[in-house]
Amino acid sequence: MIIDINSDMGEGFGPYRIADDEALMSQVSSANVACGYHAGDPVIMDRTIRMALEHGVDLGAHVSFPDRMGFGRRKIDMDLDELQAHVLYQLGALGALAGRAGHRITHMNPHGALGNLASSDPAVAHAVARATLDFDPEIAFLVLPGSQLEQAALSMGGRAIRLFLADRGYLADGQLAPRSQAGAVIHDPEQVVARVMRVIRNQQIDTVDGQIIAMPVQSILVHSDTAGAVDLARRLRDGITAQGGTITPLSRQN
C-alpha cells in the first residue's frame, strides 16, 4: 500500500502565521503551497519551498480566487479566460521561486471556493486544467474521486491523483459538504484517524447523511490550520505504516 500525506502550507501573510509549517513538513510527503491569492506572500512562499526541498517533500501549487480577506472561501465571478490567467499567474509565481531554490512544482490543488467549483463545474474544471497544463503538462492534479476536475485533467492527457480530505465530511455525490452543514468539519482526532484508516483499508466512507460511498484514493490531506494538525499527521503516518503502508510523495507514485 503506497499513500501520500499532503498538507496546505504557507498560508500566513507577512508576520502572521496560521500553522506550524516547520513541524508539519517533517510529517508529510507533499506540500500544497499558497500562491499569494488566499494567503501567502513571496517571502513565505520562498521559505516554504525551501523547507519542502530540505525535507524531500513534493511541491504543489495551492491556487485560489484572489480573496485574501475571505481566505479563498468566497466565489468570485469571472469569465473563463480571466480565470485561466489567474491560475497561470499563481503557477508562474510559485514556479519562479521554486526554480531559484532548485525545486519544481509536481502537482496542483485548487483551494477553497475555486476547488469546490473545479470539482463540480465542468467549465471551471476545464479552465483550471487548461491553464495548469499550459504551464507544465507534467503537473499532476490532486482531485476528488470522480470529480469534474479529474475528468477534465484526464481528458487533456494530464495525471490525476485521487485525494481524501481527512477532516471533511462528504456528500453522497462525492463532493465536500458545505462548511455551513452539520458534520462538514470533523474535529475529533480519533474519528479523523479512524475514517482515514477505513478509507485506506476498504476504500469507503460514510457521508454526512449516513450513506456509504466508494473512496479510492492515493493521497490524504491534513489541513495545516486544523487544531493539532502536527500530531494528527504523525498519528496518520504511524497508523498507515503500522498497516504495512509506505508514505510516498506524489511524484514517486506510479
Buried (B, 14 or more C-beta within 10 A) or exposed (E): EEBBBBBBBBBBBEEEEBBEBBBBBBBBBBBBBBBBBBBBBEEBBBBBBBBBBEBEBBBBBBBBBBBBEBBBBEBBEBEBEEBBBBBBBBBEBBBEBBEEBEBBBBBBBBBBBBBBBBBBBEEBBBBBBBBBBEBBEEBBBBBBBBBBBBBBBBEBEBBBBBBBBBBBBBBEEBBBBEEEEEBBBBEEBEEBBEBBBBBBEEBEBBBBEEEEBEBEBBBBBBBBEBEEBBEBBBBBBEBBEEEEBEBBBBBEBE
